[in-house]
Amino acid sequence: MGLLDGKVAIVTGGGRGLGRAHCLALSAAGATVVVNDLGAGLHGESTAESPAQEVAAEITAAGGRAVADHCSVSDFSATEALVERTVKEFGRLDVVVNNAGIIRDKMIASMDESDFDAVIAVHLKGTFSLTRHAAAYWRAASKRGERVAGRIINTTSGTGLFGTVGQANYGAAKAGIVSLTTIAAMELRRYGVTVNAISPLAATRMTAGIALGQKGEGAAFDPRDPANASGVVVYLASDEAAWLTGQVFRVDGHRVQRLQGWTPIAEYAGSGDGPVTGEELVDGLPKIYGTLPAGPPRSS
């Protein structure tokens, strides 16, 4: 018996890297997998490759059940059709893993509108589109009185959480995915749907050239193997994770870190009864950072 026996999952960007690892892990846990991958290049350019078909064939050869899908997640109507096809072919949909993405790294002053729009379209709109249509399917099932145990696992990144120079488009999209995760979790809880996000530290084609740290010589465990995050995906996709929603997890090697969002850590209160003034903040705001104000000392 696997954690996901009888479940049906859609994984976007499932043909390579993290997505491929998730597809294999979900299948090994008993799920039927719809491997969605447009086969585009790293920057969204068209290619003649079909990685979704390759992963689906790999799963089938291992005794699992999988099909390939090649629609673009940035196409709102196409993701609606993807949900409909999945339910028609397999009778249900239980799990959505939003993983598809591209990068077009540039400094802000050099970034074109198309660079920004393309990255937002795949990461943020793509995550929204499939989430929206899966949510509508589960809501309808819940209103019919059916038991729903829907699971959505989104993919954010360190850039979206902490920032990285040269990735304003990618970081904005990934930060947006965190907010989307939080709000979707609030809205869909009533229908029996959980929504969580992972932030994997992994060596993929997107991180090529970035110093992530590698396994030591002779070491059996690779801390940057994309498959390291897939166990978390399997768990979050299972019935065992029904209690957990609206969370973000950083997966670093064998460590799974619970992240906490924006919370107040210090404050400055103005001295008057009205709103704080700009003049007060000249000296007041540096105090909550434990620093001295710039410039010469000011008399009180």
N, C-alpha and C positions, 0 to 999 in steps of 0.2 A: 504494500500500500504506500502510495506517495502522498505528499502533502497536497498535491493538486490533482488527484485522480478525478476525472470527469469534468475538469474545468476547461474552458476555452479562452485563449488569450490572444490578443493582438499586440505585436511588438513593432513599433515604427523604427526605422533605421536598423532593422534587424539583420542586415546582410553582412555587417562588418563590426569589428571592435566590440564595444560594450553590448550593442544590440545582438550580435551573433552569440555572445556568451550568455546573455539572458535567454535567448531562444533555446539554446541547448539545455540550460539549467531548468527552465520551465518544463520542457519536454521530459527530461530525466525525472522530474517530480510528478509526472503523470498528465500534464496538460496537453491539449491539442493546441498547436501554435499556428497563427497566421503571421507569416514573416513578411512584413511590409518594408519594402525598400525600393525607391525609385531607381537606384543604380547610378545616381549622379556623382560627380566628382566632389572633391573636398570643398570646392568653392561654389558648388551648385551647378556646375557645367554638365551638359549632357555627355553621356558615355554609352558605349555599346555593351557595358557589363550588366550581368544579372546576378548580383550576389544573393538576392532573396531566393532565387531558384536553387542556388547552390546550397544554401543553409537548409531549405526545406528538403532537398534531396538527402543531405547529410542526416537529418533527423529521421527521415523515412527509412534510410538504410540501416539505422540503428534500432529500428523497430518502433519508432514513434509515429505520430500523426501530425503532419504539417502541410501547409499550402503556402505558395508564394503570392504576394500581391505587390503591384508596382505603381500604385497611385501616389500622387503628391499630397503630402499632409497639409500643404499650404492651400489646397483646393477644398473649400468648404463643402461643396456638393460631392466631391469625390470621397471625402471621409464619411459623409452620410451614407453613401453607397457602400463603402467598405463595411460599416456596421451592419447594414441590411444584408449584404452578401454573406457575412460571417454567420449571422443568425439563421439565414435561410439554409446554408449548407450544413451547419453543425447544431442547429436548434437552440443555441444560446450564446451569450457572451458574458464572461465572468471577470476578465482581467484586461486592462489596457495599460501598456507600458509605453509612455511617450518618451522616445529616445532620439528621434531623428534630428539631425542638425548639420549645419555647414558653418564655415568661417570665412570671413573676408577682412582680415586684420589690417588696419591702417590707423595712423594717428588721426585725431578728430579733424585737424586742419586740412588733412588730405583725403578724408573719407567722402566718397560720392553718395548722393542720395540713394542710388541703386544698391550700394554696398550695405547701407543701413536697412533699407526696405527688404532686401533679400534675406538677410539674417533674421530679422524680426519675423518675416513671413514663415520661415521654416520652423524656428524654435518656438516662438511665442504663439503666433497664430495657429501653427500646426498642433501645438499642445492644446490650445483652446478648442480647435475644430473637432478633433477626435473626442476630447473630453465632453464637449457639448452634446454630440450625437449619442455617445454611450450613455450619458446622463439621462437623455430623453428616453432612451430604450428602457433603462432601469426604473425611471419614474413611472412610466406606463405600466411596467410589470408590477410594481409596488401597488399602484392604484387598482390593478386587477385582483389584488389580494395574494399575489405570488410572493414567495420568500425570495428576497434579493440579498445577495452577498457580493456586490460589485466592488472591484478593487481598481484603483487608479494609482500608478506609480509614475511620477514625473521625474525629469532629470534636470537638475540645476548644476552649478559648477562653482569652484572657488572664485572665478572671475565675477560671477553674479553676486556672490556673498561678500567678497573682500576687495574686488577690483584688480584689474591688470592693465597696465599701460598698453595702448594699441588695440584694445578690444571693447571700445565703447558700445558698438552695436551688439556684440555677443553678450557682454556683461549686462546691458539693459534688458535683453531678452531673457537671460537666465535669472535676473532679479525679478522680472515680471512673472516668471514661472513660479517663484516662491510665493508671491502674493496670490497668484491664481490658485495655487495649491491650498493656501490658507482659506480663501473664500469658498472655493469649491467644497472643501471639507465641511465648512459650516452649513452650506446649502444642501448637501447631498446626504448628510448623516441621517436625516429623517427617512430616507428611502433604503437604508441598509448599505450605503456605499461609503467606503473609506477612500481618502485621497492623501497620499504622502509623497515626499520627494527625496531623492538621493543625490548626493554630490560625490561622485567617485573620483579618487585620485588614481588615474590609470594611464598607461602608455597606449595611445591610439594614434591614428593618423592626424587627429586634431591637435595632439600635443607633441608632434614631432618637432624636435629642436628645442623643446622646453626641458630644462633640467629638473626631473622629477625624483631622481635617485633610483638606482637599479639594485638588483639583488647582488650580494657579494659573490665573489668567485667560489664556485663549488657549492653554493647554497641551493637547496631544493626549492625553496619558496621564493617566488618573485613578487615583491610587494606592489608592483605596478601592473600585474596581470589584470586585464579587464574582467576576467572571470571572478576576481575577488569580490566584486560588488553583487554578483548574481545570486548568492545565497540570501542577501538582504531582500532582493526582488522576490525570490521564491517565498520567503516568509511573509512579506507584506501582501503578497497575492493570495495567501492562504486564509482559511477560516480561522486559524489560530490568531490572526492579527485583527480580528473584528473590533477589538477594544481600542485600536490605535489609529488616530486620524489627525490630519493637519500638522504633521511633523516633518522635519528635515533632518536627514542623517548624512554625515560625512563618513565615507568609507575609505579608510587609509590602511592598505595592507590587510591585516587581520583585525584591525580595530574599527568598531562601529561607534561613531560619536554622535550623541544627541546634541543638536544645535538649538540655541534659543535666540529669538528675534530681538528686535529693538526694544530695549527697556531703559528707563531713566536710571542714570548712575550718579548724577550730581545735579545740583541746581543753584541758581543765583536768584535771590528774591530782592526786588527793588525796595527802596526805603520808604516810599510814599504809599498812599492809598490807591493811586492810579496805576496805569501801565508803566512798566519799566522804560526808562528813556535811553536813547542812544548814548548820551553823555555818561550815564551810570555804568553802562556796559564797557566803556573804555577801560575802566579799572576792574569792574565786577566780573566780566566774563572770563578773563584770564585766571581769576581765583579758582574757578571750578576745574581748571586744567592743572592747577598747581604751578603756574608759571607767572612771571612778572610781565606787565604790559610793555609793549615796545616803546622805545623812546626814553626820554629823560624821566626821572622820578617825578610824580605829581604830588602836590601838597594836598592834604585832606581838607 
